[in-house]
């Protein structure tokens, strides 16, 4: 069965479903999740997407990202994908949401209503190699410097989420303490 995404309007109200690749080909607005996990030292866990991904393969991004399935809450999808991609789970809090539209390679579009979740984890991830090529903990300021110096190494939604957050504190201002 093909994976479905939840189509939404600009207010995140569900208006239907579509096959994931079809939604990305047509540029239809759909719900997404992005997870940012920090450790006790304030470092961010980032991943390099597997080169086999249908878009943005080989690029560095936030800890994990995906789409809720029909009838699945965004927070539940964030937990599911954290386990599936990175091999662990942790407490997550909603930080903020944003809408963006961006043209990708292969005639695809990202047009997403992205719900950003933040968590804390102090262990070692065990990523799924079908999803993740590499990973590392990185100091937030160092990562911001590298994103500025090498923007083509990072996914479009990761860069937008960083901008929308307003910095490290922006991932904390709209949620309970970890």
C-alpha positions in Angstrom: 0.0 0.0 0.0 1.3 3.5 -0.9 2.0 5.9 2.0 -0.7 8.6 2.4 -0.3 12.2 3.7 -2.9 14.4 5.3 -3.8 17.4 3.1 -4.5 20.6 5.0 -5.4 24.2 4.5 -3.4 27.2 5.7 -5.0 26.8 9.2 -4.0 23.1 9.4 -7.6 21.9 9.0 -7.7 18.5 7.3 -9.2 18.6 3.8 -8.3 15.1 2.6 -5.5 12.7 1.9 -3.2 11.9 -1.0 -0.4 9.5 -1.9 2.8 11.0 -0.6 4.7 11.2 -3.9 1.7 12.6 -5.7 1.4 15.4 -3.1 5.0 16.2 -3.4 4.8 16.2 -7.2 1.8 18.5 -7.3 2.9 20.7 -4.4 -0.2 20.1 -2.3 -0.1 21.5 1.2 0.2 18.6 3.7 1.0 18.0 7.4 4.5 17.2 8.4 6.6 16.8 11.6 10.1 17.8 12.4 11.9 16.6 15.6 14.8 18.4 17.2 16.5 16.4 20.0 19.1 18.0 22.3 21.3 16.4 24.9 22.1 17.6 28.4 25.0 19.8 27.0 22.6 21.6 24.6 24.0 19.9 21.5 21.6 19.1 18.7 21.4 15.6 17.2 21.4 15.9 13.4 21.2 13.2 10.8 22.5 12.8 7.2 19.6 11.5 5.2 20.2 8.2 3.4 21.1 8.8 -0.3 18.3 6.4 -1.3 15.6 8.8 0.0 13.3 10.0 -2.8 14.3 13.6 -2.2 17.1 15.4 -0.3 19.2 12.3 0.0 22.6 12.8 1.5 21.7 16.2 3.0 22.0 16.9 6.8 18.8 17.7 8.7 17.2 17.8 12.1 17.0 14.6 14.2 14.1 13.2 12.2 11.2 14.3 10.1 8.2 12.8 8.3 4.4 13.0 7.9 1.6 11.9 10.1 -0.5 9.1 8.6 -4.3 9.6 8.2 -5.9 9.4 11.6 -2.5 9.8 13.4 -1.8 12.8 15.6 1.3 14.8 14.8 2.9 14.0 18.2 2.3 10.3 17.7 3.9 10.5 14.3 6.9 12.3 15.8 7.4 9.5 18.3 6.9 6.8 15.7 9.4 8.3 13.3 12.0 9.0 16.0 11.9 5.2 16.8 11.9 4.2 13.1 14.6 6.5 12.0 16.9 7.0 15.0 16.2 3.9 17.1 15.1 5.6 20.3 12.2 7.6 21.8 12.1 10.4 24.3 9.6 12.9 25.8 8.6 15.4 23.1 7.0 18.8 23.4 5.5 20.9 20.6 7.7 24.0 20.0 6.1 25.8 17.1 4.6 25.3 13.6 5.2 26.9 10.2 4.2 26.7 6.6 6.6 26.7 3.7 6.8 25.9 0.0 10.0 25.1 -1.8 11.0 23.5 -5.1 13.2 20.4 -4.8 15.1 18.4 -7.3 13.4 15.7 -9.4 10.4 18.0 -10.1 9.2 17.7 -6.5 7.8 20.3 -4.1 7.8 20.6 -0.3 4.6 22.4 0.7 4.1 21.6 4.3 2.5 22.6 7.5 5.3 21.5 9.7 4.8 20.9 13.4 8.2 21.1 15.2 8.7 19.0 18.3 11.6 19.2 20.7 13.0 16.5 23.1 16.0 15.5 25.2 18.0 12.3 24.9 21.4 11.6 26.4 22.2 8.2 24.9 23.5 6.8 21.7 21.1 6.5 18.7 20.9 3.4 16.7 19.7 4.7 13.3 18.0 2.7 10.6 20.5 2.6 7.7 17.7 2.7 5.2 16.7 6.1 6.6 20.0 7.6 7.9 23.5 7.6 6.4 25.1 9.4 9.3 24.5 11.3 12.5 26.3 13.5 15.1 25.8 15.6 18.1 26.7 19.2 17.3 27.0 22.4 19.3 24.1 24.7 18.3 26.3 27.7 17.5 28.8 25.6 15.5 25.9 24.1 13.5 24.4 27.5 12.8 27.8 28.6 11.5 28.1 25.6 9.2 24.6 26.1 7.9 25.5 29.7 7.0 28.8 28.7 5.4 27.5 25.5 3.6 23.7 25.9 3.1 23.7 23.3 0.3 24.6 20.6 2.8 21.3 21.0 4.6 17.6 20.3 3.9 15.4 23.2 3.1 13.0 22.6 6.0 15.8 22.4 8.5 17.1 25.8 7.5 13.6 27.3 7.6 12.9 25.7 11.1 16.2 27.2 12.4 15.2 30.6 11.1 11.7 30.4 12.5 13.0 29.3 15.9 15.0 32.4 16.3 17.9 30.4 17.7 18.4 27.8 20.4 16.1 29.5 22.9 13.3 29.5 20.3 13.2 25.7 20.6 12.5 26.2 24.3 10.2 29.3 24.6 6.9 27.6 23.6 7.2 24.4 25.6 7.6 23.0 29.1 11.2 22.5 30.4 12.8 19.2 29.4 
